[in-house]
Amino acid sequence: MTILDNPQAIELYRLATLRAALRLEIFGLGRRGQSAYAILKQELGVKGSRESVLAQVNAIIESLEL
């Protein structure tokens, strides 16, 4: 069990969760409410198709992990 006790770790976990939801959306699985694609575009200010947003989110997560 891992405990996320600082804001940076919590934000990284949240981004990873949204990334996983976006991957599912790309495969056609929907969800209630606002899509992960829309949330990521709004919060991170990224643009493009679902695939390009996924690539941009991957790059952001990699930069945060270092």
C-alpha positions as CSV (number, residue, x, y, z in Angstrom):
1,M,0.0,0.0,0.0
2,T,1.3,3.4,-1.0
3,I,0.4,6.6,0.9
4,L,0.4,9.8,-1.2
5,D,1.0,12.5,1.4
6,N,2.3,15.5,-0.6
7,P,0.6,17.6,-3.2
8,Q,3.0,16.7,-6.0
9,A,2.4,13.0,-5.6
10,I,-1.4,13.5,-5.5
11,E,-1.4,15.5,-8.7
12,L,0.8,12.9,-10.4
13,Y,-1.6,10.2,-9.4
14,R,-4.6,12.2,-10.6
15,L,-2.9,12.8,-14.0
16,A,-2.1,9.1,-14.3
17,T,-5.7,8.3,-13.5
18,L,-7.0,10.7,-16.2
19,R,-4.5,9.3,-18.6
20,A,-5.8,5.8,-18.0
21,A,-9.4,7.1,-18.5
22,L,-8.3,8.8,-21.8
23,R,-6.9,5.5,-23.0
24,L,-10.2,3.8,-22.4
25,E,-12.0,6.6,-24.2
26,I,-9.8,6.1,-27.2
27,F,-10.9,2.5,-27.3
28,G,-14.5,3.6,-27.2
29,L,-15.5,3.2,-23.5
30,G,-17.5,6.2,-22.3
31,R,-18.2,7.6,-18.9
32,R,-20.7,9.8,-17.2
33,G,-20.2,13.4,-16.9
34,Q,-17.3,15.3,-18.5
35,S,-14.8,13.2,-20.5
36,A,-11.2,12.7,-19.4
37,Y,-10.3,14.2,-22.8
38,A,-12.2,17.4,-22.0
39,I,-10.8,17.6,-18.4
40,L,-7.2,17.3,-19.6
41,K,-7.6,19.8,-22.4
42,Q,-9.2,22.3,-20.0
43,E,-6.8,21.8,-17.1
44,L,-3.5,21.4,-19.0
45,G,-4.3,23.7,-21.9
46,V,-3.3,21.1,-24.5
47,K,-4.9,20.9,-27.9
48,G,-5.5,18.3,-30.6
49,S,-7.0,14.9,-31.1
50,R,-7.4,12.3,-28.3
51,E,-4.2,10.6,-29.4
52,S,-2.1,13.8,-29.5
53,V,-3.5,14.8,-26.1
54,L,-2.5,11.4,-24.8
55,A,1.0,11.9,-26.1
56,Q,1.2,15.3,-24.5
57,V,0.0,14.0,-21.2
58,N,2.6,11.2,-21.3
59,A,5.3,13.8,-21.8
60,I,4.0,15.9,-18.9
61,I,3.9,12.9,-16.6
62,E,7.4,11.8,-17.5
63,S,8.7,15.3,-16.8
64,L,7.0,15.4,-13.4
65,E,8.4,11.9,-12.4
66,L,12.0,13.1,-12.7
